[in-house]
Amino acid sequence: MSLDQLNASAPLGDVFFDYDRTELSAAARTTLEGDAAWLRKWPTTSIRITGHADERGTAEYNLSLGERRAAVTRDFLAALGVPAARITITSVGKEQPFCIGETEACWSQNRRGHFLVTGK
């Protein structure tokens, strides 16, 4: 399976954050526990976590927020036994929204840590 095919199958679940927050919710922790199990099963796999924010706030603030969200996600996976060396992080802030719209339902989908498998 190619990396594109693997990523299309979405083996890792995204984690979502509350407005202007970087703390992992109980649901996010549960998702990450499943992600960690998958990553331990495939120990040569490397990933990138991209931190995202909704459209509210300045570009600079949202880049910083996205970075902190990606970092807390990486750190939680590392605490679950996934070597941090296998994980890179980046932030796109509000620049790559998943959902376009000005409602909380849409914004909540954009506040996330998104996973991409970068190596097998």
N, C-alpha and C positions, 0 to 999 in steps of 0.2 A: 504494500500500500504506500502510495506517495504521501508526502507531507500535506499536500493539498487535500487529498482524500481523507487522511487522518483528521485534519482540522475540520473538514466538512462534516465528519461524523460526531464532532463535539464531544470528545471523551472527557473533557474537563468542564465543570460547571462554573459559570461566572458567579461572582459574589457582588451583592448590592449593598449600598450604604444609605443611611439617612441623610437628609439635607445638611450640608456643611459639616459632616462628621467623618471620622476615620475609624471609629470603633467597629469591630466586627460584631454583628448581631448573632443571636443563637442560630438562626437559619444559615447565615454565612459560615459560621463555624462548622455546622453539619455538612455543608457543601464542601468545605475545604478538607474535612476528614475523609470524604469520599475521593476527592482529588488526590490527597496524599496517598491513599491506598493504591490508586491507579498508578501514580508515579513510583511508588515502591515496587510495584509489579513489573514496571518497565524501567529499570535502573539506569539505562544509558540515555533515556529521553531527556532532552533539555526543553525549557519553555521560556516564554516571555510573558510577563504580566503587564498589561497596559492599564494605567489608571485613568479613569474618565470622570468628568463632572458634568452637571447639567449646565444649561446656558446662562444661568444667573451668575453674576459676579464678573470681575475683570478677567481678561485672558491670563494675565500673570498670576492672579490668585488661583484660578482654576488649574493652571499647570502645576502649581505647588501642591494644591489639594490632591490632584491626580497622582502626583509623585508619592505623597504620604499614603494614599490608599494602596498603591501598588506595593510600597514598602511593608506596610502592616500585613498585607496578604502574603508576601514572600516570607516575612518573619514567622508568621503562624505556621506556614508549611514547613519551615526549617525546624520549628519547635516540635513538629510531628514526625521529624526524622528524614525529611527530604533535604539533601545537601543544598545549601544556598548557592553553591558554585554552579548548579544546574539551572539556576533561575536568574534571568535578567529582568530588569524593570525599566519602564519608560512611562512618561505621561503625555497624553494628548490633550489634557484639560477638557475644554468644551468643543474642541475642533472636529471630533468625529462622532457625532451623536448617533445612537442606535435608533432613536425615535425623534421625529420632528413634530413639535407641537408645544403649545404653551399651557399644558395642564400638568398637575402633579403626577397623574398616571404615566404620562410620557417622561417627565423629568426623572421619575424614580427608576426608569429603565436605563437612563444615561449615567447614573451615579453608580459606577461599577468598577470592579477589577476584572478585566477580560483576559482570557488565556489563549495563547497560541503555541502550538508545539513547533519548535524550531530545529530540532534534531532528534534522530532516532538512534 
